[in-house]
Amino acid sequence: MKILLPLLISILLSACANSPEPAIADERQTQFKVAQMSEESGQFQSALNIYQRLYDVQPSDEVNLALGRIFYRQGEWVKAQTHLSEIVSDSEFYSDANLWKARTHLRLANPEKALQYIPQPTTDVIWGNLNAVALDYLQKHDEAQAIYLSQLKSSPLNTVIRRNLVYSYLLDGDYQSARDQLDVLYELGYRDQQYSMLDAIVTLLQEDNESALRQLEQYSSPFEVERFVAQLRQLRVTE
């Protein structure tokens, strides 16, 4: 993909440049598609450069939404909100803008503001998941878990929802339920760094375990792991 994407971009831009009298709208759309391809392949800075040029020439709701997404993914959540807020309520992109605004507010630890952009009630998986995350931020874990479990009835293979349910149980101090959900994730083939760390944390919240310590030390220094485990032991005492 890293080799193919520049070639495709080169072809698209060449086709645009070689047109005898390219229409401005067609050229703009071609550039937008190139930016989308860069974004989808994880080349966010390249995408940002193109979206920003398009915005500087002629702002639009579609470009503002794209800039909101990119700034969100780069951790610049206030900049993301600035562009998302330019999208008017009668725009076809308004619902998507609200979705990203809710996400930015969660990143900024403003769950109450996030909830203002989440439609109620909602049966949509993406909105429902965001709603549950916001409730977990507000320590309304029972409500959040009810949403996650309801969604898993219709989407039992959705590892994102099940992983968030693990987090919710951890925040709620229900370590056995967190372990049960981790076991399901394992059975579903969920294997990555995040799973490994969660697995170790759930184990260490229940007991000292040398294997779990070694798992964490794959991702951090022994000193940092020791401090972290001391905090986990304190949680075991206070629960």
Wavefront OBJ file of the C-alpha trace (Angstrom):
o trace
v 0.000 0.000 0.000
v 2.863 2.417 0.818
v 4.198 1.983 -2.752
v 0.835 1.814 -4.478
v -0.683 4.938 -2.911
v 1.918 7.433 -4.252
v 1.555 5.894 -7.711
v -2.218 6.264 -7.624
v -1.920 9.834 -6.390
v 0.562 10.596 -9.164
v -1.762 9.153 -11.802
v -4.783 11.044 -10.505
v -2.949 14.352 -10.335
v -1.382 13.825 -13.749
v -4.762 13.105 -15.285
v -6.077 16.289 -13.749
v -3.089 18.354 -14.930
v -3.171 16.984 -18.456
v -6.825 17.771 -19.096
v -7.017 20.468 -21.769
v -9.495 22.614 -19.799
v -10.163 20.927 -16.459
v -13.254 22.154 -14.636
v -12.408 23.661 -11.260
v -15.057 21.528 -9.543
v -13.643 18.339 -11.080
v -10.107 19.269 -10.061
v -11.265 20.017 -6.515
v -13.075 16.678 -6.297
v -10.003 14.853 -7.587
v -7.831 16.481 -4.924
v -10.403 15.624 -2.279
v -10.341 11.953 -3.343
v -6.545 11.945 -3.177
v -6.741 13.324 0.372
v -9.285 10.638 1.299
v -6.960 7.920 -0.010
v -4.116 9.335 2.065
v -6.351 9.489 5.145
v -7.581 5.923 4.694
v -3.997 4.659 4.409
v -2.991 6.434 7.612
v -0.977 9.203 5.940
v -2.743 11.893 7.926
v -0.257 14.725 7.373
v -0.467 14.331 3.607
v -4.254 14.304 3.810
v -4.244 17.330 6.096
v -2.098 19.328 3.675
v -4.559 18.739 0.831
v -7.689 19.328 2.912
v -6.150 22.542 4.253
v -5.407 23.813 0.727
v -8.975 23.067 -0.323
v -10.285 24.868 2.760
v -8.093 27.922 2.126
v -9.389 28.220 -1.443
v -13.055 27.489 -0.690
v -14.358 26.267 2.685
v -17.164 23.726 2.555
v -19.001 21.469 4.989
v -17.406 18.388 3.436
v -13.888 19.795 3.855
v -14.629 21.009 7.400
v -15.781 17.513 8.325
v -12.608 16.033 6.827
v -10.415 18.506 8.723
v -12.330 17.701 11.903
v -11.597 13.997 11.437
v -7.912 14.558 10.710
v -7.310 16.908 13.631
v -9.148 14.451 15.907
v -6.898 11.602 14.766
v -3.824 13.762 15.354
v -4.953 14.574 18.889
v -5.699 18.240 18.136
v -9.230 18.124 19.447
v -9.833 21.866 19.843
v -8.857 22.440 16.206
v -11.173 19.578 15.279
v -14.051 21.245 17.095
v -13.343 24.571 15.373
v -13.897 23.064 11.932
v -16.778 20.826 12.964
v -18.589 23.824 14.465
v -18.584 25.550 11.059
v -20.961 22.913 9.692
v -24.506 24.285 9.739
v -27.504 22.387 11.098
v -29.222 21.936 7.715
v -26.110 20.425 6.149
v -26.075 16.807 5.001
v -22.840 16.475 7.016
v -24.312 17.805 10.273
v -24.988 14.389 11.843
v -21.451 13.207 11.086
v -20.098 16.476 12.503
v -21.994 15.855 15.744
v -20.521 12.361 15.924
v -16.982 13.739 15.790
v -17.851 16.577 18.153
v -19.050 14.015 20.686
v -15.792 12.114 20.258
v -13.666 15.228 20.756
v -15.531 16.147 23.941
v -14.911 12.655 25.320
v -11.209 13.056 24.545
v -11.280 16.358 26.399
v -13.008 14.614 29.345
v -16.265 16.515 28.848
v -18.826 13.678 28.870
v -21.759 16.007 29.649
v -21.014 18.042 26.509
v -20.522 14.868 24.488
v -23.990 13.679 25.471
v -25.463 16.901 24.055
v -24.507 15.724 20.567
v -25.643 12.122 20.968
v -29.257 11.501 19.849
v -31.500 9.968 22.502
v -32.648 7.283 22.329
v -30.465 5.588 19.747
v -30.266 2.041 18.469
v -27.336 2.777 16.149
v -24.209 0.839 17.179
v -21.756 3.715 16.763
v -23.914 6.263 18.586
v -24.855 3.719 21.240
v -21.237 2.885 21.917
v -20.372 6.586 22.292
v -23.337 7.034 24.621
v -22.136 4.170 26.814
v -18.565 5.521 26.912
v -19.892 8.920 28.031
v -21.911 7.220 30.786
v -18.802 5.359 31.950
v -16.992 8.712 32.176
v -19.831 9.871 34.426
v -19.439 6.699 36.540
v -22.892 5.484 35.479
v -21.476 2.054 34.845
v -24.727 0.113 35.206
v -26.341 2.190 32.462
v -23.266 1.896 30.243
v -23.083 -1.861 30.694
v -26.770 -2.245 29.864
v -26.127 -0.512 26.520
v -23.045 -2.601 25.740
v -24.850 -5.857 26.574
v -27.872 -4.846 24.510
v -25.654 -4.103 21.522
v -23.798 -7.388 21.892
v -27.069 -9.300 21.594
v -27.359 -8.133 18.000
v -23.603 -7.805 17.315
v -21.907 -10.548 19.370
v -18.752 -10.452 17.230
v -18.162 -6.724 17.714
v -14.847 -6.670 19.569
v -14.865 -2.874 20.051
v -18.085 -2.997 22.075
v -16.929 -6.025 24.052
v -13.560 -4.408 24.794
v -15.324 -1.281 26.054
v -17.479 -3.514 28.238
v -14.248 -4.885 29.745
v -13.181 -1.307 30.550
v -16.582 -0.609 32.082
v -16.368 -3.646 34.367
v -12.841 -2.629 35.394
v -14.003 0.881 36.259
v -16.889 -0.633 38.191
v -14.582 -2.919 40.168
v -16.190 -6.071 38.728
v -12.965 -7.844 37.821
v -14.493 -11.291 37.351
v -16.937 -9.998 34.741
v -14.036 -8.216 33.044
v -12.163 -11.530 32.958
v -15.189 -13.318 31.507
v -15.442 -10.803 28.674
v -11.705 -11.001 28.016
v -12.076 -14.769 27.668
v -14.777 -14.216 25.043
v -12.515 -11.768 23.190
v -9.779 -14.388 23.197
v -12.167 -16.959 21.756
v -13.108 -14.462 19.027
v -9.451 -14.211 18.031
v -8.829 -10.756 19.522
v -5.034 -10.599 19.825
v -3.107 -7.363 20.085
v -1.116 -5.225 22.500
v -4.258 -3.778 24.037
v -5.648 -7.247 24.772
v -2.348 -8.358 26.287
v -2.207 -5.343 28.598
v -5.842 -5.705 29.630
v -5.313 -9.384 30.329
v -2.363 -8.595 32.589
v -4.186 -5.778 34.392
v -7.269 -7.885 35.110
v -5.050 -10.650 36.475
v -3.041 -8.275 38.683
v -6.202 -6.674 40.045
v -7.090 -10.082 41.437
v -3.699 -11.434 42.516
v 0.078 -11.058 42.167
v 1.167 -12.933 39.077
v 4.690 -13.144 37.666
v 3.536 -13.908 34.132
v 1.255 -10.854 34.107
v 4.155 -8.694 35.290
v 6.288 -9.918 32.404
v 3.459 -9.103 30.001
v 3.375 -5.480 31.138
v 7.155 -5.198 31.017
v 6.978 -5.828 27.269
v 5.395 -2.379 26.909
v 7.008 -0.361 29.698
v 10.072 -0.242 31.939
v 10.262 -2.468 35.052
v 10.266 0.666 37.232
v 7.054 2.008 35.657
v 5.438 -1.415 35.875
v 6.370 -1.676 39.551
v 4.718 1.677 40.320
v 1.639 0.725 38.321
v 1.293 -2.653 40.025
v 1.565 -0.960 43.420
v -1.473 1.129 42.464
v -3.324 -2.003 41.365
v -2.570 -3.649 44.714
v -4.038 -0.601 46.449
v -7.218 -1.011 44.422
v -7.412 -4.642 45.545
v -7.255 -3.483 49.164
v -9.877 -0.753 48.835
v -12.448 -2.620 46.746
l 1 2 3 4 5 6 7 8 9 10 11 12 13 14 15 16 17 18 19 20 21 22 23 24 25 26 27 28 29 30 31 32 33 34 35 36 37 38 39 40 41 42 43 44 45 46 47 48 49 50 51 52 53 54 55 56 57 58 59 60 61 62 63 64 65 66 67 68 69 70 71 72 73 74 75 76 77 78 79 80 81 82 83 84 85 86 87 88 89 90 91 92 93 94 95 96 97 98 99 100 101 102 103 104 105 106 107 108 109 110 111 112 113 114 115 116 117 118 119 120 121 122 123 124 125 126 127 128 129 130 131 132 133 134 135 136 137 138 139 140 141 142 143 144 145 146 147 148 149 150 151 152 153 154 155 156 157 158 159 160 161 162 163 164 165 166 167 168 169 170 171 172 173 174 175 176 177 178 179 180 181 182 183 184 185 186 187 188 189 190 191 192 193 194 195 196 197 198 199 200 201 202 203 204 205 206 207 208 209 210 211 212 213 214 215 216 217 218 219 220 221 222 223 224 225 226 227 228 229 230 231 232 233 234 235 236 237 238 239
